[in-house]
Amino acid sequence: MVRQRHWYDRLAAFDRQAERWLLLTFYALIIATVAIEVLRRFLLDYSSVWGEELSRYAFIYLAWIAAGAAVRDRAHIRIDVLVNLGGARIQRLAWWLADIATLTLAVWALWLSLSPVLTSLQYGSVTPGLRVSQAIFLAAIPLGFLVVVGRVVQSMVADVGRMRRGLPAFDGNRLFD
């Protein structure tokens, strides 16, 4: 039992921190690449072909991972004036409808975003600067939507648990007040 609890605690910590560490990694990669390229351009009068490409693709991964993190924290952009006018039942219903809509959109977009990745793998396309498979970078979109799907499902399960315990709906962590 103690051993199972240890793994559960580690898995829960990973679940809470996974996006944060990935975002930090990609953000640091962008900053380092851009800084190196600026120094190379202005000090050495030379820039690489891969620098701009690497930072662009790192930014794309950063954006899609951040989308999953925003869904987890319910910190995404929303208009909730009407929801806040209602009681706890209206808020719970509104969150369920929003989660169902988000889940539907994310599953649909995940399905549509797989085709370019598979096409890239089929034809072996590579990026012009880095000369690596284009599929690695095209996979950012389906991976991002997969994270969104997972986080929406987690949110819905947590809402059911909160409802069973008689707690109000989780309305998210606010970025700005």
PyRosetta script that sets phi, psi and omega in degrees:
from pyrosetta import init, pose_from_sequence

init()
pose = pose_from_sequence("MVRQRHWYDRLAAFDRQAERWLLLTFYALIIATVAIEVLRRFLLDYSSVWGEELSRYAFIYLAWIAAGAAVRDRAHIRIDVLVNLGGARIQRLAWWLADIATLTLAVWALWLSLSPVLTSLQYGSVTPGLRVSQAIFLAAIPLGFLVVVGRVVQSMVADVGRMRRGLPAFDGNRLFD")
pose.set_psi(1, -42.4)
pose.set_omega(1, -179.6)
pose.set_phi(2, -64.7)
pose.set_psi(2, -40.6)
pose.set_omega(2, -179.6)
pose.set_phi(3, -64.7)
pose.set_psi(3, -40.4)
pose.set_omega(3, 177.8)
pose.set_phi(4, -63.9)
pose.set_psi(4, -40.7)
pose.set_omega(4, -179.7)
pose.set_phi(5, -64.0)
pose.set_psi(5, -39.0)
pose.set_omega(5, 178.9)
pose.set_phi(6, -59.7)
pose.set_psi(6, -47.5)
pose.set_omega(6, 179.2)
pose.set_phi(7, -67.0)
pose.set_psi(7, -36.5)
pose.set_omega(7, 178.1)
pose.set_phi(8, -64.4)
pose.set_psi(8, -42.1)
pose.set_omega(8, 178.7)
pose.set_phi(9, -63.4)
pose.set_psi(9, -41.3)
pose.set_omega(9, 177.6)
pose.set_phi(10, -64.8)
pose.set_psi(10, -42.3)
pose.set_omega(10, 178.5)
pose.set_phi(11, -64.9)
pose.set_psi(11, -40.2)
pose.set_omega(11, 178.1)
pose.set_phi(12, -65.5)
pose.set_psi(12, -39.8)
pose.set_omega(12, 177.7)
pose.set_phi(13, -66.1)
pose.set_psi(13, -41.3)
pose.set_omega(13, 176.1)
pose.set_phi(14, -61.6)
pose.set_psi(14, -42.4)
pose.set_omega(14, 179.2)
pose.set_phi(15, -61.0)
pose.set_psi(15, -39.4)
pose.set_omega(15, -179.7)
pose.set_phi(16, -74.1)
pose.set_psi(16, -31.1)
pose.set_omega(16, -170.2)
pose.set_phi(17, -111.0)
pose.set_psi(17, -4.7)
pose.set_omega(17, -172.9)
pose.set_phi(18, -57.7)
pose.set_psi(18, -52.3)
pose.set_omega(18, -178.3)
pose.set_phi(19, -63.9)
pose.set_psi(19, -38.5)
pose.set_omega(19, -178.1)
pose.set_phi(20, -59.9)
pose.set_psi(20, -45.3)
pose.set_omega(20, -179.2)
pose.set_phi(21, -69.9)
pose.set_psi(21, -38.6)
pose.set_omega(21, 176.6)
pose.set_phi(22, -65.4)
pose.set_psi(22, -41.7)
pose.set_omega(22, 177.8)
pose.set_phi(23, -63.0)
pose.set_psi(23, -42.8)
pose.set_omega(23, 178.4)
pose.set_phi(24, -62.0)
pose.set_psi(24, -41.8)
pose.set_omega(24, -179.9)
pose.set_phi(25, -63.2)
pose.set_psi(25, -48.6)
pose.set_omega(25, -179.3)
pose.set_phi(26, -67.7)
pose.set_psi(26, -36.4)
pose.set_omega(26, 178.3)
pose.set_phi(27, -65.0)
pose.set_psi(27, -43.1)
pose.set_omega(27, 177.6)
pose.set_phi(28, -64.3)
pose.set_psi(28, -38.0)
pose.set_omega(28, 177.6)
pose.set_phi(29, -62.9)
pose.set_psi(29, -42.0)
pose.set_omega(29, 177.9)
pose.set_phi(30, -63.1)
pose.set_psi(30, -48.4)
pose.set_omega(30, -177.9)
pose.set_phi(31, -62.1)
pose.set_psi(31, -45.6)
pose.set_omega(31, -179.0)
pose.set_phi(32, -64.5)
pose.set_psi(32, -43.8)
pose.set_omega(32, -178.7)
pose.set_phi(33, -64.7)
pose.set_psi(33, -46.1)
pose.set_omega(33, -179.7)
pose.set_phi(34, -65.5)
pose.set_psi(34, -41.6)
pose.set_omega(34, 179.0)
pose.set_phi(35, -62.4)
pose.set_psi(35, -44.0)
pose.set_omega(35, 178.3)
pose.set_phi(36, -62.6)
pose.set_psi(36, -42.8)
pose.set_omega(36, -179.2)
pose.set_phi(37, -67.0)
pose.set_psi(37, -37.0)
pose.set_omega(37, 176.9)
pose.set_phi(38, -65.2)
pose.set_psi(38, -46.4)
pose.set_omega(38, 178.7)
pose.set_phi(39, -61.7)
pose.set_psi(39, -42.8)
pose.set_omega(39, 179.9)
pose.set_phi(40, -64.0)
pose.set_psi(40, -40.7)
pose.set_omega(40, -177.1)
pose.set_phi(41, -68.9)
pose.set_psi(41, -42.8)
pose.set_omega(41, -174.3)
pose.set_phi(42, -89.5)
pose.set_psi(42, -27.1)
pose.set_omega(42, 179.4)
pose.set_phi(43, -93.4)
pose.set_psi(43, -36.2)
pose.set_omega(43, -175.4)
pose.set_phi(44, -108.5)
pose.set_psi(44, -2.8)
pose.set_omega(44, -175.0)
pose.set_phi(45, 51.9)
pose.set_psi(45, 40.0)
pose.set_omega(45, -178.9)
pose.set_phi(46, -150.1)
pose.set_psi(46, 137.4)
pose.set_omega(46, 174.4)
pose.set_phi(47, -132.7)
pose.set_psi(47, 155.5)
pose.set_omega(47, -177.4)
pose.set_phi(48, -90.0)
pose.set_psi(48, 162.2)
pose.set_omega(48, 176.7)
pose.set_phi(49, -79.2)
pose.set_psi(49, -32.3)
pose.set_omega(49, -172.9)
pose.set_phi(50, -81.6)
pose.set_psi(50, -20.8)
pose.set_omega(50, -174.3)
pose.set_phi(51, -61.5)
pose.set_psi(51, -50.2)
pose.set_omega(51, 180.0)
pose.set_phi(52, -64.5)
pose.set_psi(52, -39.8)
pose.set_omega(52, -177.7)
pose.set_phi(53, -67.6)
pose.set_psi(53, -44.0)
pose.set_omega(53, 179.6)
pose.set_phi(54, -62.7)
pose.set_psi(54, -44.4)
pose.set_omega(54, -179.6)
pose.set_phi(55, -68.2)
pose.set_psi(55, -34.4)
pose.set_omega(55, 177.6)
pose.set_phi(56, -64.8)
pose.set_psi(56, -47.1)
pose.set_omega(56, -179.4)
pose.set_phi(57, -69.7)
pose.set_psi(57, -33.5)
pose.set_omega(57, 175.2)
pose.set_phi(58, -64.7)
pose.set_psi(58, -37.1)
pose.set_omega(58, 177.5)
pose.set_phi(59, -66.2)
pose.set_psi(59, -38.0)
pose.set_omega(59, 178.6)
pose.set_phi(60, -63.7)
pose.set_psi(60, -45.6)
pose.set_omega(60, 176.4)
pose.set_phi(61, -62.0)
pose.set_psi(61, -41.8)
pose.set_omega(61, 178.5)
pose.set_phi(62, -57.2)
pose.set_psi(62, -45.2)
pose.set_omega(62, -178.1)
pose.set_phi(63, -64.9)
pose.set_psi(63, -42.5)
pose.set_omega(63, -177.7)
pose.set_phi(64, -73.0)
pose.set_psi(64, -34.8)
pose.set_omega(64, 175.7)
pose.set_phi(65, -69.1)
pose.set_psi(65, -37.9)
pose.set_omega(65, 177.8)
pose.set_phi(66, -64.3)
pose.set_psi(66, -32.2)
pose.set_omega(66, 176.9)
pose.set_phi(67, -62.1)
pose.set_psi(67, -43.1)
pose.set_omega(67, 176.8)
pose.set_phi(68, -64.2)
pose.set_psi(68, -40.0)
pose.set_omega(68, 178.4)
pose.set_phi(69, -65.4)
pose.set_psi(69, -37.7)
pose.set_omega(69, 178.6)
pose.set_phi(70, -66.7)
pose.set_psi(70, -37.7)
pose.set_omega(70, 177.1)
pose.set_phi(71, -66.7)
pose.set_psi(71, -40.5)
pose.set_omega(71, 178.8)
pose.set_phi(72, -58.4)
pose.set_psi(72, -46.1)
pose.set_omega(72, -177.1)
pose.set_phi(73, -88.4)
pose.set_psi(73, 0.1)
pose.set_omega(73, -173.5)
pose.set_phi(74, 50.7)
pose.set_psi(74, 44.2)
pose.set_omega(74, -178.8)
pose.set_phi(75, -105.8)
pose.set_psi(75, 10.7)
pose.set_omega(75, -179.6)
pose.set_phi(76, -75.1)
pose.set_psi(76, 167.0)
pose.set_omega(76, -178.0)
pose.set_phi(77, -67.9)
pose.set_psi(77, 131.1)
pose.set_omega(77, 179.6)
pose.set_phi(78, -156.9)
pose.set_psi(78, 158.5)
pose.set_omega(78, 174.6)
pose.set_phi(79, -112.7)
pose.set_psi(79, 112.1)
pose.set_omega(79, -172.9)
pose.set_phi(80, -121.7)
pose.set_psi(80, 25.5)
pose.set_omega(80, -179.6)
pose.set_phi(81, -62.8)
pose.set_psi(81, -47.7)
pose.set_omega(81, -178.7)
pose.set_phi(82, -67.7)
pose.set_psi(82, -35.4)
pose.set_omega(82, 178.8)
pose.set_phi(83, -63.8)
pose.set_psi(83, -41.4)
pose.set_omega(83, -178.1)
pose.set_phi(84, -71.4)
pose.set_psi(84, -17.6)
pose.set_omega(84, 176.8)
pose.set_phi(85, -75.4)
pose.set_psi(85, -26.0)
pose.set_omega(85, -179.0)
pose.set_phi(86, -85.1)
pose.set_psi(86, 173.9)
pose.set_omega(86, 178.4)
pose.set_phi(87, -83.3)
pose.set_psi(87, -166.8)
pose.set_omega(87, -176.8)
pose.set_phi(88, -63.9)
pose.set_psi(88, -37.5)
pose.set_omega(88, -179.4)
pose.set_phi(89, -67.1)
pose.set_psi(89, -40.0)
pose.set_omega(89, 178.7)
pose.set_phi(90, -65.9)
pose.set_psi(90, -41.9)
pose.set_omega(90, 178.7)
pose.set_phi(91, -63.1)
pose.set_psi(91, -43.8)
pose.set_omega(91, 179.2)
pose.set_phi(92, -62.3)
pose.set_psi(92, -43.6)
pose.set_omega(92, 178.4)
pose.set_phi(93, -63.6)
pose.set_psi(93, -42.7)
pose.set_omega(93, 180.0)
pose.set_phi(94, -63.2)
pose.set_psi(94, -41.2)
pose.set_omega(94, 178.5)
pose.set_phi(95, -66.6)
pose.set_psi(95, -38.4)
pose.set_omega(95, 177.8)
pose.set_phi(96, -64.2)
pose.set_psi(96, -44.2)
pose.set_omega(96, 178.2)
pose.set_phi(97, -62.9)
pose.set_psi(97, -41.8)
pose.set_omega(97, 178.7)
pose.set_phi(98, -64.6)
pose.set_psi(98, -41.4)
pose.set_omega(98, 179.1)
pose.set_phi(99, -66.4)
pose.set_psi(99, -40.1)
pose.set_omega(99, 178.1)
pose.set_phi(100, -64.6)
pose.set_psi(100, -42.5)
pose.set_omega(100, 177.9)
pose.set_phi(101, -64.2)
pose.set_psi(101, -43.2)
pose.set_omega(101, 178.6)
pose.set_phi(102, -64.5)
pose.set_psi(102, -42.8)
pose.set_omega(102, 178.9)
pose.set_phi(103, -62.7)
pose.set_psi(103, -42.9)
pose.set_omega(103, 178.8)
pose.set_phi(104, -62.4)
pose.set_psi(104, -47.3)
pose.set_omega(104, 179.3)
pose.set_phi(105, -63.0)
pose.set_psi(105, -43.0)
pose.set_omega(105, -177.1)
pose.set_phi(106, -67.4)
pose.set_psi(106, -40.1)
pose.set_omega(106, 178.6)
pose.set_phi(107, -66.6)
pose.set_psi(107, -42.3)
pose.set_omega(107, 178.8)
pose.set_phi(108, -62.9)
pose.set_psi(108, -46.4)
pose.set_omega(108, 179.6)
pose.set_phi(109, -66.7)
pose.set_psi(109, -36.3)
pose.set_omega(109, 176.3)
pose.set_phi(110, -60.7)
pose.set_psi(110, -45.1)
pose.set_omega(110, 179.3)
pose.set_phi(111, -62.1)
pose.set_psi(111, -45.6)
pose.set_omega(111, -178.7)
pose.set_phi(112, -68.5)
pose.set_psi(112, -31.6)
pose.set_omega(112, -176.1)
pose.set_phi(113, -80.1)
pose.set_psi(113, -10.1)
pose.set_omega(113, 178.4)
pose.set_phi(114, -73.5)
pose.set_psi(114, -31.1)
pose.set_omega(114, -175.9)
pose.set_phi(115, -59.4)
pose.set_psi(115, -48.4)
pose.set_omega(115, 178.5)
pose.set_phi(116, -62.1)
pose.set_psi(116, -34.8)
pose.set_omega(116, 178.9)
pose.set_phi(117, -66.0)
pose.set_psi(117, -46.0)
pose.set_omega(117, -179.8)
pose.set_phi(118, -66.0)
pose.set_psi(118, -37.4)
pose.set_omega(118, 177.2)
pose.set_phi(119, -64.7)
pose.set_psi(119, -42.1)
pose.set_omega(119, 178.1)
pose.set_phi(120, -62.9)
pose.set_psi(120, -40.4)
pose.set_omega(120, 177.4)
pose.set_phi(121, -66.8)
pose.set_psi(121, -38.9)
pose.set_omega(121, -178.4)
pose.set_phi(122, -64.7)
pose.set_psi(122, -42.4)
pose.set_omega(122, -176.0)
pose.set_phi(123, -97.1)
pose.set_psi(123, -3.6)
pose.set_omega(123, 175.4)
pose.set_phi(124, 67.4)
pose.set_psi(124, 35.7)
pose.set_omega(124, -179.5)
pose.set_phi(125, -69.9)
pose.set_psi(125, 144.8)
pose.set_omega(125, -179.8)
pose.set_phi(126, -125.3)
pose.set_psi(126, 159.1)
pose.set_omega(126, 178.0)
pose.set_phi(127, -76.3)
pose.set_psi(127, 149.9)
pose.set_omega(127, -176.5)
pose.set_phi(128, -67.8)
pose.set_psi(128, -35.8)
pose.set_omega(128, -175.7)
pose.set_phi(129, -91.9)
pose.set_psi(129, -50.0)
pose.set_omega(129, -176.2)
pose.set_phi(130, -80.9)
pose.set_psi(130, -23.0)
pose.set_omega(130, -179.5)
pose.set_phi(131, 60.0)
pose.set_psi(131, 38.4)
pose.set_omega(131, 174.0)
pose.set_phi(132, -116.0)
pose.set_psi(132, 166.6)
pose.set_omega(132, -177.0)
pose.set_phi(133, -57.3)
pose.set_psi(133, 129.9)
pose.set_omega(133, 177.6)
pose.set_phi(134, -63.4)
pose.set_psi(134, -25.7)
pose.set_omega(134, -178.4)
pose.set_phi(135, -61.4)
pose.set_psi(135, -30.8)
pose.set_omega(135, 178.6)
pose.set_phi(136, -59.4)
pose.set_psi(136, -40.3)
pose.set_omega(136, -176.7)
pose.set_phi(137, -87.7)
pose.set_psi(137, -31.6)
pose.set_omega(137, 175.0)
pose.set_phi(138, -67.2)
pose.set_psi(138, -25.3)
pose.set_omega(138, -179.9)
pose.set_phi(139, -69.0)
pose.set_psi(139, -12.1)
pose.set_omega(139, 179.0)
pose.set_phi(140, -59.8)
pose.set_psi(140, -37.0)
pose.set_omega(140, -176.9)
pose.set_phi(141, -70.6)
pose.set_psi(141, -53.3)
pose.set_omega(141, 177.3)
pose.set_phi(142, -63.6)
pose.set_psi(142, -34.6)
pose.set_omega(142, 176.6)
pose.set_phi(143, -64.6)
pose.set_psi(143, -40.2)
pose.set_omega(143, 177.5)
pose.set_phi(144, -62.7)
pose.set_psi(144, -44.2)
pose.set_omega(144, 178.3)
pose.set_phi(145, -69.0)
pose.set_psi(145, -31.0)
pose.set_omega(145, 175.6)
pose.set_phi(146, -64.8)
pose.set_psi(146, -41.0)
pose.set_omega(146, 176.1)
pose.set_phi(147, -64.0)
pose.set_psi(147, -41.9)
pose.set_omega(147, 178.2)
pose.set_phi(148, -61.3)
pose.set_psi(148, -45.0)
pose.set_omega(148, 178.6)
pose.set_phi(149, -58.9)
pose.set_psi(149, -47.5)
pose.set_omega(149, 179.6)
pose.set_phi(150, -60.8)
pose.set_psi(150, -42.2)
pose.set_omega(150, -178.8)
pose.set_phi(151, -70.8)
pose.set_psi(151, -33.9)
pose.set_omega(151, 176.9)
pose.set_phi(152, -67.1)
pose.set_psi(152, -42.6)
pose.set_omega(152, 178.1)
pose.set_phi(153, -62.7)
pose.set_psi(153, -42.9)
pose.set_omega(153, 176.5)
pose.set_phi(154, -59.6)
pose.set_psi(154, -41.6)
pose.set_omega(154, 179.9)
pose.set_phi(155, -63.3)
pose.set_psi(155, -42.0)
pose.set_omega(155, -179.9)
pose.set_phi(156, -67.0)
pose.set_psi(156, -40.2)
pose.set_omega(156, 177.7)
pose.set_phi(157, -64.4)
pose.set_psi(157, -42.9)
pose.set_omega(157, 178.6)
pose.set_phi(158, -63.9)
pose.set_psi(158, -38.2)
pose.set_omega(158, 178.1)
pose.set_phi(159, -63.7)
pose.set_psi(159, -39.0)
pose.set_omega(159, 177.4)
pose.set_phi(160, -63.8)
pose.set_psi(160, -43.1)
pose.set_omega(160, 177.6)
pose.set_phi(161, -61.9)
pose.set_psi(161, -42.3)
pose.set_omega(161, 178.9)
pose.set_phi(162, -65.5)
pose.set_psi(162, -38.7)
pose.set_omega(162, 179.6)
pose.set_phi(163, -65.2)
pose.set_psi(163, -41.8)
pose.set_omega(163, 179.2)
pose.set_phi(164, -64.6)
pose.set_psi(164, -31.6)
pose.set_omega(164, 178.4)
pose.set_phi(165, -86.3)
pose.set_psi(165, -0.4)
pose.set_omega(165, 178.6)
pose.set_phi(166, 78.7)
pose.set_psi(166, 18.4)
pose.set_omega(166, -179.6)
pose.set_phi(167, -90.8)
pose.set_psi(167, 154.7)
pose.set_omega(167, 176.8)
pose.set_phi(168, -70.0)
pose.set_psi(168, 163.0)
pose.set_omega(168, 179.6)
pose.set_phi(169, -65.1)
pose.set_psi(169, 143.2)
pose.set_omega(169, 175.9)
pose.set_phi(170, -74.0)
pose.set_psi(170, 116.5)
pose.set_omega(170, -177.0)
pose.set_phi(171, -98.4)
pose.set_psi(171, 8.9)
pose.set_omega(171, 171.6)
pose.set_phi(172, 101.8)
pose.set_psi(172, 163.5)
pose.set_omega(172, 173.3)
pose.set_phi(173, -92.0)
pose.set_psi(173, 127.2)
pose.set_omega(173, -175.9)
pose.set_phi(174, -83.2)
pose.set_psi(174, 137.7)
pose.set_omega(174, 174.6)
pose.set_phi(175, -80.7)
pose.set_psi(175, -42.1)
pose.set_omega(175, -178.3)
pose.set_phi(176, -136.1)
pose.set_psi(176, 145.5)
pose.set_omega(176, 174.5)
pose.set_phi(177, -122.4)
pose.dump_pdb("model.pdb")
